[in-house]
């Protein structure tokens, strides 16, 4: 198996996926114990998913599984996908990650390659698994990275459009989160200006509904 390319940012903890090992084992234990449903919809990615209490924004939630972990980067999500996805036998996936990669110094091309690696990891177990890539969100804190976000989003969207199966989807949350001047809408974020507020998650829940219904219908 090809290992995801590691980020160029300094710091041993940021260059080794082992920093997430305890969290990943907890997820594995939940799957082994049957604490999470199989044949459901998996939300996997970084802290934007980790902090999302799905039960407050979706009904029903008995088929939804949250596998967001910390401030993970997309290459790390790809690295752990073989351990996290197959035990759940999901009918569909929402994938959100990438902005932490760019903040750590990775390039848009590397983000797109990590998306390829995630797909390859899941395809080994289920080559027909629907995957919805949630576009990298803009945020006031990372306003300077928006050109890189746009580039990474475009690269992933090109891959989605090039796939003839129709199982790959691209969900644009980026544009709806901008104001008329093209800046991130402050009310959608908490005080750190990076993570979503209640208003932000309300918007996301609305944007997710069509894709969620499609995944549920199979």
N, C-alpha and C positions, 0 to 999 in steps of 0.2 A: 504494500500500500504506500502510495506517495504521501509523504508527510507535508502538511501545509507549511509554506514559507514563513519564517518567523519575522517579527517586526524589527525595524532598525533602531527603535527607541532604546536608550540605555536602561539598565536595571535588570538584574537577573530574573526577578519575579515576572517582568513583562515579557521575557523571552522564553518562558517555559510554561506550558499549559498545566504543569503539575500544581500550580497555585490554586487550581479549581478542583483538585482531586477529592477533597472531603465532600464538597457539594455534589460532585458527580456520583460518588458512592451513595450519598443519601437518595439521589434520584433513582439509582439502580435498586436500592433497597425498597423504595416505594413500588417500583414496577414488579419486583419479585414477590412482594407481599400482597399485590393486588390492590394497592391503595388508590391507583389511578386506572381509569377505564382503558380498555383496548378498543380499537376500531373508532377512536375519537379524533378530535382535531387538536394537534399539538402546536402550541405557541413556543417557539424556541429562539433564543437570541440573548441580547444584552439587557442592561438594567431597565430599559424602557418597558420591556416585558416583565422583568422581575418585580417591578413596582406596581404592575397592573393587577388589581384585584378584579379578575374577570367576572366574578359573581355579582359585582355591583353594576356592571354595564351590559351584561348579556343574560338572556333567559331563553331556554334553560342553559345550565352550565354543566350538567352531568356528563356531557361528552367532550368537555374542554379540559386540556391538560397544559399547565404552564411549566415550561422548562427553561425559563429565562434564568440566567445566572450572572450576578454581579455586573461588573463593567467589562464583560467579555468582548473580545474582538471576533470578527467573522472567521478568521483562520482557526481560532480556538473552538468555535462552534462546529466548524467542519471537522476538526480533530476528534471531538467527542461524539459526533453524530453516530458512529457505529455502535457506541455503547448506550446512547440515549433513545434512538429512534426505533430500532427493530423490536425491542421488548414490548413496545406499546402497540405495534401493528396498526399505525394510524391510517385513517382514510384520507387525511390531508394535513398539510403543514403551513403555518404562517412563520416566515423567517424574517427576523429583524436584527440586523447588526451592520456594522460598517463605519459608523461615525467615530467609534473609539479607535478603529484602525487608522483612520486619517489623522486623528489627534495624536496618535503615537508615531506618526511619521511615515506610515505606509502610503503607497501611491494608489490612485484610482484603479490602475491596472491590476495591482496586487489584490485589491478588494474584489474585483471581478474574477480573478483567478481563484480566490477563496470561495466565491460562490460556485464556481465550477467544481471545486473540490468537495463542497457540501453535496452538490448534486451527485457526484460520482460515488460518494460514501453511501448515500441513501439508495441510489440505483442498484447497488450490489444486492440489496435485500428486497427492493420493490421497484423495478424500473418503470412502473406506471403510476407511482405515487405523485399526486398533485402537490405542487409546491408554489406557494404565493410569496414572492419576495416583496416585502414592505420597503418602500423607498427610504433612503436615508433622510431623516427629518432635518429641517433647518432649526437652529436654536440661537438665541441671542448670544450665549456664551461662545459659540463657535462660528460666529458670523463670518469671520475671516476665512473659514474653510468652505464656504458655500460654493465657490467655483469648483473645488475638488469634489464636493458632494454631488454637484450637478454632473460632473464627468463620470463619476463612479456609477451614479444612477443610470446614465445613458448607456454605459457599457453593459450593465446587467440587463437593461430593457432590450438592447439589441440581441442579447442571447435568448431572452424569452421569446421575442418575435421570430427568431430564426428556428425555433424548435417547432417541428410540424405536428407534434402530437396534441397540442392544446392543453397539456396537463400543467405547463408552466405559466404562471401569471405574474404580472407586475402591478402592484397596488400603489398608486401615487398618493402619498400623504404630504409630500413636500409642498406642492403648489397650494393646496388648501390652507396651509399653515402660514402663508405669507400675507402681509397687508397690501394695500394698494400701491405702496412704494417698493414692494418687493422685499421687505424686511420681515423677519419672524415676528409673529403676533405675540406680544409680551404676555397677554392674559392666558395664553395656552401653557405657560410654564410656571413652576414654583420658584422660590427665591433664588435657587442656584442658577436659574436661567438656562438649565440644561434638560432637566426632567419635566415630565408633563404634569400639569395641574389637573384638577377635576374637569375644568373646561376643555383641556387638551384631550383627556381620555374620552370625554363625551363626543368630541369631534371624531376621534379615531374609531369609536364604536360605530358611529354613523357610517364612516367610510368603509368599515370592515363588513357591514351587514350583507352586501350583495355577494361577496366572495365566500363568506361563512355559509350562507344559504346554499350556494352552489356546491361547496364541499360536503355539506350535510346530505344533499340530495344524491351525491355520488355521480 
